[in-house]
Amino acid sequence: MKNYYFILFIITSFAVNGQGDCDYANSYLVSAYSHVKDSYDSNNINHLQYYANRSLESFKLAKKEFTNCNCKAALELTDKCIDLLAKVDTAETFENGRFFVKRARDYSKNSVIEIDKCSAAIPSNEDNGDLAVAQGQGGDDLTDLQNEQLRLKQQQEALKLKEQQIKMKLAEQKEKELLIKKKKLILSYENAISSNINTYNETLNICGCINYKPFRDNKSLEDMTEKNIEEVKIHYMIRIKTMASEYVSLINDCEE
């Protein structure tokens, strides 16, 4: 008999006002709001886009749950947030991306407020005679199951967030190590060029080239740390070859 009432409760719960269960959607919307706030508080475009994507994922998960949650206002706000956050990845500048994030953050906050209103408007089981019987006979079992499912989903979301945070930290560490490597490489090339210039000038002086002007390097004002390792190597090889060619030309002129 207990199983009978338990099944009755499941069937009846889907029929009551079509309102459904908004707990899952609510949970994802809260998570999305948390991520979009982190995105807005970011100070660089990488973090801005990372947390915007996390928020976008949570909004998409929330949208799926609206099939069981009849909350039109929250769903409309969720769609607006999805549209805005989808534009962040293609934003050309940090400021442009932050503009979309700011609007999504505001809509996100309102979506949480609206879904809370909908959740509060859902009739309780005690207000329905049949549901009251089911609550006493088997409803507690279903409630426990729903709570367990919600808890597991929240744990999965937390684990995904933790995984992404770890990946982000590893990426940041790798970026720092690469920057250090580039700076060391750049310094090595600059030292080699400086040494070559001294050698060129000493040689020209020893050769008695009275008309030569001190050899100088036309150093680029470009920030080489913004380039990748291969581009750094190519840049300095071109400079070294150009200097060597100019030196040979000066030697030839000196002989004449």
C-alpha positions as CSV (number, residue, x, y, z in Angstrom):
1,M,0.0,0.0,0.0
2,K,2.9,2.4,0.8
3,N,4.2,1.9,-2.8
4,Y,0.8,2.7,-4.2
5,Y,0.6,6.0,-2.4
6,F,4.2,6.7,-3.4
7,I,3.4,6.3,-7.1
8,L,0.2,8.3,-6.6
9,F,2.3,11.1,-5.2
10,I,4.6,11.1,-8.2
11,I,1.7,11.3,-10.7
12,T,-0.2,14.0,-8.7
13,S,2.9,16.1,-8.2
14,F,3.4,16.6,-11.9
15,A,-0.2,17.6,-12.3
16,V,-0.5,20.3,-9.6
17,N,-0.9,23.6,-11.4
18,G,1.9,22.6,-13.9
19,Q,4.3,24.5,-11.6
20,G,6.7,21.6,-11.1
21,D,10.0,21.5,-9.2
22,C,12.2,24.6,-9.5
23,D,14.9,23.5,-7.1
24,Y,17.3,22.3,-9.7
25,A,16.8,25.3,-11.9
26,N,17.2,27.5,-8.9
27,S,20.5,25.8,-7.9
28,Y,22.0,26.3,-11.4
29,L,20.8,29.9,-11.5
30,V,22.5,30.7,-8.2
31,S,25.7,29.0,-9.5
32,A,25.5,31.0,-12.8
33,Y,25.1,34.2,-10.8
34,S,28.1,33.4,-8.7
35,H,30.2,32.8,-11.8
36,V,29.1,35.9,-13.7
37,K,30.0,38.0,-10.6
38,D,33.4,36.5,-10.6
39,S,33.7,37.3,-14.3
40,Y,32.7,40.9,-13.7
41,D,35.3,41.2,-10.9
42,S,38.1,39.9,-13.2
43,N,41.0,42.2,-14.1
44,N,42.0,40.5,-17.4
45,I,40.2,39.2,-20.4
46,N,41.3,35.5,-19.8
47,H,39.6,35.3,-16.4
48,L,36.7,37.4,-17.7
49,Q,36.0,34.8,-20.4
50,Y,36.7,31.8,-18.2
51,Y,34.1,32.7,-15.6
52,A,31.7,34.0,-18.3
53,N,31.8,30.5,-19.8
54,R,31.3,28.8,-16.5
55,S,28.2,31.0,-16.0
56,L,27.0,30.3,-19.5
57,E,27.3,26.5,-18.8
58,S,25.2,26.9,-15.6
59,F,22.6,29.0,-17.4
60,K,22.2,26.3,-20.1
61,L,21.8,23.6,-17.4
62,A,19.2,25.8,-15.6
63,K,17.3,26.2,-18.9
64,K,17.0,22.4,-19.2
65,E,15.4,22.2,-15.8
66,F,12.7,24.7,-16.7
67,T,10.8,21.9,-18.3
68,N,9.9,21.0,-14.7
69,C,9.6,24.5,-13.5
70,N,6.9,26.8,-14.9
71,C,8.6,30.2,-14.2
72,K,8.3,32.3,-17.4
73,A,10.0,35.4,-16.0
74,A,13.1,33.5,-14.8
75,L,13.3,31.6,-18.1
76,E,13.2,34.8,-20.2
77,L,15.9,36.3,-18.1
78,T,17.9,33.1,-18.4
79,D,17.7,33.3,-22.2
80,K,18.9,36.9,-22.1
81,C,21.9,35.9,-20.0
82,I,22.7,33.1,-22.4
83,D,22.6,35.4,-25.4
84,L,24.8,38.0,-23.7
85,L,27.4,35.6,-22.3
86,A,27.7,33.8,-25.7
87,K,29.2,37.1,-27.0
88,V,32.0,37.3,-24.5
89,D,34.3,34.8,-26.1
90,T,34.4,36.8,-29.4
91,A,34.7,40.2,-27.7
92,E,37.8,41.9,-29.1
93,T,38.7,43.8,-25.9
94,F,38.4,43.4,-22.2
95,E,36.0,46.4,-22.0
96,N,33.7,45.0,-24.7
97,G,33.5,41.7,-22.9
98,R,32.9,43.3,-19.6
99,F,30.0,45.2,-21.1
100,F,28.2,42.0,-21.9
101,V,29.1,40.5,-18.5
102,K,27.7,43.5,-16.6
103,R,24.3,43.2,-18.4
104,A,24.3,39.5,-17.8
105,R,25.1,39.9,-14.1
106,D,22.1,42.3,-13.7
107,Y,19.8,39.9,-15.5
108,S,21.2,37.0,-13.6
109,K,20.4,38.6,-10.2
110,N,16.8,39.2,-11.3
111,S,16.5,35.6,-12.5
112,V,17.3,34.3,-9.1
113,I,14.8,36.7,-7.5
114,E,12.1,35.6,-10.0
115,I,12.6,31.9,-9.5
116,D,12.5,32.4,-5.8
117,K,9.1,33.9,-6.3
118,C,8.0,31.0,-8.4
119,S,9.3,28.5,-5.8
120,A,7.4,30.3,-3.1
121,A,4.2,30.2,-5.2
122,I,4.3,26.4,-5.7
123,P,1.4,24.9,-3.6
124,S,2.7,22.8,-0.7
125,N,1.7,19.2,-0.4
126,E,-0.3,20.0,2.7
127,D,-2.7,22.1,0.6
128,N,-3.8,19.1,-1.4
129,G,-5.8,16.3,0.2
130,D,-4.4,13.5,-2.0
131,L,-0.8,14.8,-1.6
132,A,-1.2,15.0,2.1
133,V,-2.0,11.3,2.2
134,A,1.0,10.6,-0.1
135,Q,3.2,12.7,2.1
136,G,2.3,10.6,5.1
137,Q,2.7,7.3,3.2
138,G,5.5,7.7,0.8
139,G,6.2,11.4,0.1
140,D,9.1,11.6,2.4
141,D,10.9,8.9,0.4
142,L,10.5,11.0,-2.8
143,T,11.6,14.2,-1.1
144,D,14.7,12.4,0.2
145,L,15.4,11.1,-3.3
146,Q,15.0,14.6,-4.8
147,N,17.2,16.2,-2.2
148,E,19.8,13.5,-2.8
149,Q,19.7,14.1,-6.6
150,L,20.0,17.8,-6.1
151,R,22.9,17.3,-3.7
152,L,24.7,15.1,-6.2
153,K,24.2,17.6,-9.0
154,Q,25.5,20.4,-6.8
155,Q,28.6,18.3,-6.0
156,Q,29.2,17.6,-9.7
157,E,29.0,21.3,-10.4
158,A,31.4,22.0,-7.6
159,L,33.8,19.4,-8.9
160,K,33.7,20.8,-12.4
161,L,34.3,24.3,-11.1
162,K,37.3,23.0,-9.0
163,E,38.6,21.2,-12.1
164,Q,38.4,24.3,-14.2
165,Q,40.1,26.4,-11.5
166,I,43.0,23.9,-11.3
167,K,43.3,24.0,-15.1
168,M,43.3,27.8,-14.9
169,K,46.1,27.8,-12.3
170,L,48.1,25.4,-14.3
171,A,47.7,27.6,-17.4
172,E,48.7,30.6,-15.4
173,Q,51.8,28.8,-14.1
174,K,52.7,27.7,-17.6
175,E,52.3,31.2,-18.9
176,K,54.6,32.6,-16.2
177,E,57.2,29.9,-16.9
178,L,57.1,30.7,-20.6
179,L,57.4,34.5,-19.9
180,I,60.5,33.8,-17.8
181,K,62.0,31.6,-20.6
182,K,61.3,34.4,-23.2
183,K,62.9,37.0,-21.0
184,K,66.1,34.9,-20.6
185,L,66.2,34.2,-24.3
186,I,65.8,37.9,-25.1
187,L,68.5,38.9,-22.6
188,S,70.9,36.4,-24.2
189,Y,70.3,37.8,-27.7
190,E,70.7,41.4,-26.4
191,N,74.0,40.5,-24.7
192,A,75.2,38.8,-27.9
193,I,74.3,41.8,-30.0
194,S,76.0,44.2,-27.6
195,S,79.1,42.1,-27.6
196,N,79.1,42.0,-31.4
197,I,78.7,45.8,-31.6
198,N,81.8,46.3,-29.3
199,T,83.8,43.9,-31.5
200,Y,82.7,45.6,-34.7
201,N,83.7,49.0,-33.5
202,E,87.1,47.8,-32.1
203,T,87.9,46.1,-35.4
204,L,87.0,49.2,-37.4
205,N,89.1,51.3,-35.2
206,I,92.1,48.9,-35.4
207,C,91.8,48.9,-39.2
208,G,92.1,52.6,-39.2
209,C,88.8,53.4,-40.8
210,I,88.9,57.1,-40.0
211,N,85.6,57.8,-41.8
212,Y,83.5,55.3,-40.1
213,K,80.8,56.2,-37.6
214,P,80.5,54.1,-34.4
215,F,78.5,51.1,-35.2
216,R,75.1,51.1,-33.5
217,D,72.2,48.7,-33.4
218,N,68.8,49.9,-34.6
219,K,67.0,48.4,-31.7
220,S,63.3,47.7,-32.1
221,L,60.9,49.4,-29.7
222,E,58.5,46.5,-29.9
223,D,57.9,44.5,-26.8
224,M,59.3,41.1,-27.6
225,T,57.7,39.4,-24.6
226,E,54.4,39.7,-26.4
227,K,55.7,37.4,-29.1
228,N,56.1,33.6,-29.0
229,I,59.5,31.9,-28.7
230,E,59.8,31.2,-32.4
231,E,58.9,34.8,-33.3
232,V,61.6,36.0,-30.8
233,K,64.2,33.8,-32.5
234,I,63.3,35.0,-36.0
235,H,63.4,38.6,-34.9
236,Y,66.8,38.5,-33.4
237,M,68.3,36.3,-36.2
238,I,67.2,39.0,-38.7
239,R,68.8,41.7,-36.5
240,I,72.1,39.8,-36.2
241,K,72.3,39.1,-39.9
242,T,71.5,42.7,-40.8
243,M,74.2,43.9,-38.4
244,A,76.7,41.5,-39.9
245,S,75.9,42.6,-43.4
246,E,76.3,46.3,-42.4
247,Y,79.6,45.5,-40.7
248,V,81.0,43.8,-43.8
249,S,79.9,46.8,-45.9
250,L,81.8,49.1,-43.6
251,I,84.9,47.0,-43.8
252,N,84.8,47.0,-47.5
253,D,84.4,50.8,-47.6
254,C,87.4,51.1,-45.2
255,E,89.6,49.1,-47.6
256,E,88.8,51.4,-50.4
